[in-house]
Each structure stands twice: as C-alpha cells, then as structure tokens.
Amino acid sequence: MELSITDIHARFAQGLLAYTKLTQRCNASGRRQRPRSYVSFLWEPLMGLSSATYAAAFGFVPQNEPVFIALQYIAHRYAIPAHYALELIEGMAMDARGMRYTTLEELLLYCYRVAGTVGLMMTHVMGVRDERALRNAADLGIAMQLTNIARDIIEDAALGRVYLPLAWLREAEIEPGEIAAPQHREKLAILTLRLLHEAERYYRSGDQGLWQLSFRSACAVAAACSVYSEIGRRLAAKGARAWDERTYVTGVRKIWLVFGAIARLIRSVPARSIRPWSPAPLSIVWKASNVQ
C-alpha cells in the first residue's frame, strides 16, 4: 500500500510521541514513589540517558532499543536539534530532584523543558510556513503543562510535589506542605485562576501558529488545544471544589470541541487556497519563551 506524504508524517509523529511518552513514563513513575531515595535511584539513569543514549541517538551510533532506533531516524530525517531532547530530559530531572520554583519565570522554564520542547520537536516533523512559528509551538506546550499543573495540584501535593510558585504561596500565606489542607481551598482556587490566566496567554500564542501548519496538522493541534483549554475553564468554574474529583472532558463534549475547532479552521480555507502551504527550512533552535 502506498502512503501519502501526510500519512508518512503522521507515522513519524507517532514515533516521536512514543519517545516522549517513554521519557515521561519514567519520570511519572519516579514522582509516584517514596521515599526520596528511590527518586535518587531514578535520577542516575536519567542523567545517564542524557549524556550517553540521547547524544548517541542524535548522532550515528547504532541503537538497540526500538524507540531509540525510531528516534534516531526521525531526528536525522527532520533535522531535530538534540537540544530539545536534552532539555526534555533536564525537565524530567528537575522533577526527579524534587525541585520547587520560587517564581513564575522558573516554573515557565520547567514547562518549556517538559512540554514546550515536545511541541518544538513535533514542529520539525509536521513542518511550518515560517520558522518564527517555533515560538508558537513552544508556547502551546507550555500552556498545556500549566493546565496540567492546575488540575493536579492536590494530587501532586500528596506526593510531595509543589509546582505553584513559592512566592505566590507566601503571598497567600500557604505553607508548601499544607497546600492540600481543606482550609486553603479558597486561596488555592484564587492562585489557580492566576495560573490559568497565564496559561491562556500561552494558548493565544499557540493559536497564532495554526496558520503556519498544514490544514491537517492544524486540525489536530487545534483539537488538542480546545480540549485542554476546556479543562482550564472547568477548573476555573469549580472554584474551591476544583479538586473534589478529577477534572476531565467527557466524550460527547470532547467531540463537540473537536468539531468546533475544525469548523473555525475551515474559515481559513479560502486564504489557504490563495497561499498554498509549504514547509520552510528550520535553522534556528528555540530555547525559551515568555509571551508579553
């Protein structure tokens, strides 16, 4: 069976996502373990991967693990900078070290590393009209990670993980070790609104990059963006009860959001027909972002 170019891109994207999911599964298993000695046990292999396996995968050293064989091929085929993979590993390592973030800027760096880099690598696979869209890709990843953090505040606190900026907690007179305490839910809801406000700024930047993608890729990204944004809106609407149960988007609502996202993109079809899409060469490495 002959595959179209878009089918080939989709399969490569699936391979890249398999790699990122493998990395994130390793990180998640470490986050769920106690005591800290196990996190230290996880940390050493992560550092080994960053200095050896990942460097080799982006070079020409033969690989044995299927996911790294695929990663090596995809990295070479789409000229994905090793910087993104190594930054992703550093983000996982920040979790393994149990880091906490004093300021929003420090938290955003973490979000860039664990999520923005995934968007950047996917951009190389999907292609964009203009390499300036790399910023939009990183920003969308950051927005989604901020939403994840807002949704999982209590769950993470039970594991000893604190992602909210410590400066914010001090302002609200909440001790990091008492985030999950019921008496702090109202204050926590206010801080969560603040975090989601930051996420919305990054979502808007991500939306601006949809024009730079092919129509098919834009549909997939817009659908994911719509679902994650809805999670944020539901958290905000629940207020202090946001963590009574896990917030998610139901199947019917998810389908409605996906169709809505695609419908909005259909409006761009006339402009896209006038200016057909073609991928631009990507020569820069996007290293950080802070939307204004």
C-alpha positions in Angstrom: 0.0 0.0 0.0 1.4 3.4 -1.0 1.4 6.0 1.8 0.8 9.7 1.2 3.2 12.3 2.5 0.7 13.2 5.2 0.4 9.6 6.3 4.2 9.3 6.5 4.4 12.5 8.6 1.7 11.1 10.9 3.6 7.9 11.4 6.8 9.7 12.1 4.9 11.9 14.6 3.6 8.8 16.3 7.2 7.5 16.7 8.3 10.8 18.2 5.4 10.8 20.6 6.3 7.2 21.6 9.8 8.5 22.6 8.4 11.4 24.6 5.9 9.2 26.3 8.6 6.7 27.3 10.6 9.5 28.9 7.6 10.9 30.7 6.5 7.5 32.0 10.0 7.1 33.6 9.5 10.5 35.2 5.9 9.8 36.3 7.0 6.5 38.0 9.6 8.4 39.9 7.1 11.1 41.0 4.8 8.4 42.5 7.5 6.8 44.6 8.5 7.5 48.1 10.9 7.8 49.9 13.3 10.2 48.2 16.0 7.5 47.9 14.0 6.0 45.0 13.9 9.3 43.2 17.7 9.5 43.5 17.8 5.9 42.1 15.7 7.2 39.1 17.8 10.3 38.7 21.0 8.5 37.9 19.6 6.6 34.9 18.1 9.8 33.6 21.4 11.6 33.7 23.0 8.6 32.0 20.5 8.8 29.2 21.0 12.5 28.7 24.8 12.2 28.4 25.1 8.9 26.5 22.0 7.4 25.0 20.4 10.6 23.8 23.6 12.0 22.4 24.2 8.8 20.6 20.7 8.7 19.3 21.1 12.1 17.7 24.5 11.1 16.3 25.2 8.0 14.2 25.9 5.4 16.9 23.8 2.3 16.2 20.9 1.9 18.7 19.4 -1.3 20.1 16.1 -0.1 21.7 13.3 0.2 19.1 12.2 3.6 20.4 15.7 5.0 20.1 16.2 3.5 16.7 13.0 5.3 15.6 14.1 8.5 17.4 17.5 8.4 15.6 15.9 8.0 12.2 13.3 10.8 12.9 15.9 13.1 14.3 18.0 12.8 11.2 15.1 12.8 8.7 13.7 16.0 10.1 16.8 17.7 11.4 15.6 17.9 15.0 18.1 19.6 17.2 19.5 17.4 20.1 19.0 20.5 22.3 15.2 19.8 22.5 15.6 16.2 23.6 18.3 17.1 26.2 16.1 19.9 27.5 13.2 17.5 27.9 15.5 15.1 29.9 16.6 18.1 32.1 13.0 18.9 32.7 12.4 15.3 33.8 15.5 15.5 36.0 14.0 18.7 37.7 11.1 16.5 38.7 13.4 13.7 39.9 15.3 16.2 42.0 12.0 17.4 43.6 12.7 21.0 42.6 10.4 23.7 43.6 10.0 27.1 41.8 10.3 30.4 43.6 8.9 32.5 40.7 6.6 32.1 37.7 9.6 32.5 35.5 11.3 29.5 37.0 8.1 27.5 36.6 7.8 28.5 32.9 11.3 27.3 32.3 10.3 23.9 33.7 7.2 23.9 31.5 9.3 24.8 28.4 11.5 21.8 29.1 8.9 19.1 29.7 6.3 20.3 27.3 7.4 23.2 25.1 10.3 21.0 23.7 7.8 18.3 22.6 5.9 20.9 20.6 9.2 22.1 19.0 10.2 18.6 18.0 6.7 17.9 16.6 7.0 21.2 14.5 10.1 19.7 12.8 8.0 16.7 11.8 4.8 18.5 10.8 6.5 21.5 9.1 5.6 25.2 9.3 5.4 28.0 6.8 7.8 30.2 8.8 10.3 29.2 11.4 9.1 32.0 13.7 6.2 29.7 14.4 8.6 27.7 16.6 7.7 30.1 19.4 4.0 29.4 19.0 4.7 25.6 19.2 6.7 26.0 22.4 4.1 28.3 23.9 1.3 25.8 23.3 3.2 23.1 25.1 3.8 25.5 28.0 0.0 26.3 28.1 -0.9 22.7 28.3 1.6 22.0 31.0 0.3 24.9 33.1 -3.2 23.4 32.7 -1.9 20.0 33.9 -0.3 21.6 36.9 -3.6 23.4 37.8 -5.6 20.2 37.5 -3.2 18.1 39.6 -2.3 20.5 42.4 -3.8 18.4 45.2 -2.7 15.1 43.7 0.9 16.3 43.3 0.9 17.8 46.8 0.1 14.3 48.2 3.3 13.1 46.5 5.3 16.0 47.9 5.4 17.8 44.6 4.8 21.6 44.6 4.6 23.4 41.3 2.9 26.7 42.2 5.5 29.4 42.6 6.6 29.7 46.2 6.3 33.5 46.0 2.6 33.1 45.2 2.2 30.7 48.2 3.9 33.2 50.5 1.6 36.0 49.3 -1.4 33.7 50.1 0.0 32.6 53.4 0.0 29.0 52.4 2.9 26.7 53.6 4.1 24.4 50.8 3.5 21.4 52.9 -0.1 22.5 53.6 -1.4 23.0 50.1 -3.8 20.1 50.3 -5.3 21.3 53.6 -9.1 21.9 53.2 -8.9 25.4 54.9 -6.7 26.6 52.0 -9.0 25.6 49.1 -10.4 29.1 48.6 -7.0 30.7 48.5 -5.8 27.8 46.2 -8.6 28.5 43.8 -7.5 32.1 43.5 -3.9 31.0 42.8 -5.2 28.5 40.3 -7.1 31.3 38.4 -3.9 33.2 38.3 -2.1 30.2 36.8 -4.8 29.6 34.3 -4.7 33.2 33.3 -1.0 32.7 32.4 -1.9 29.5 30.5 -4.5 31.5 28.4 -1.8 33.9 27.3 0.3 31.0 26.0 -2.8 29.3 24.4 -3.4 32.5 22.4 0.2 32.4 21.2 -0.3 28.8 20.2 -3.4 29.7 18.3 -1.5 32.2 16.3 0.7 29.4 15.0 -2.1 27.4 13.5 -1.9 29.3 10.2 1.7 28.2 9.8 0.7 24.5 9.8 -0.8 22.4 7.1 -4.6 22.2 7.3 -4.4 18.6 8.5 -1.8 19.3 11.2 -3.6 22.5 12.3 -6.8 20.5 12.8 -5.0 18.0 15.1 -3.3 20.7 17.1 -6.4 22.9 17.4 -8.5 19.9 18.6 -5.9 19.2 21.4 -5.8 22.9 22.3 -9.6 23.1 22.6 -9.8 20.1 24.9 -7.0 21.4 27.2 -8.5 24.9 27.3 -11.8 23.4 28.3 -10.2 21.6 31.3 -8.9 25.0 32.4 -12.3 26.6 32.1 -13.9 23.8 34.1 -11.3 24.2 36.8 -11.9 27.9 37.0 -15.7 27.4 37.1 -15.5 24.9 40.0 -13.5 27.3 42.2 -12.6 25.8 45.6 -14.2 22.5 44.6 -11.9 22.0 41.6 -10.1 19.1 43.2 -13.0 17.2 44.8 -12.8 14.9 41.7 -10.5 14.8 38.7 -11.5 17.3 36.1 -11.7 16.0 32.6 -13.7 16.5 29.4 -16.4 13.9 28.6 -16.6 12.0 25.3 -19.6 13.9 23.9 -18.2 17.3 24.9 -14.8 16.4 23.5 -16.3 15.5 20.2 -18.2 18.9 20.2 -15.0 20.8 21.0 -13.1 19.0 18.2 -15.7 19.7 15.6 -15.8 23.3 16.8 -12.0 23.7 16.4 -12.1 22.2 12.9 -15.1 24.4 12.0 -13.1 27.5 13.0 -10.2 26.4 10.9 -12.4 25.8 7.8 -12.7 29.6 7.6 -9.0 29.7 6.7 -9.5 27.5 3.7 -10.0 30.4 1.2 -6.8 32.1 2.4 -5.0 28.8 2.3 -6.1 28.2 -1.3 -4.7 31.6 -2.3 -1.5 30.9 -0.4 -0.8 27.1 -0.6 1.1 25.6 2.4 4.7 24.5 2.0 7.2 23.9 4.8 10.1 26.3 5.4 13.6 25.2 6.4 14.1 25.4 10.2 17.6 26.6 11.0 17.1 28.2 14.5 16.8 26.5 17.9 14.1 28.0 20.0 15.4 28.0 23.6 12.8 29.8 25.7 9.7 31.8 25.6 7.8 34.5 27.6 4.8 35.9 25.9 4.0 39.5 26.7 
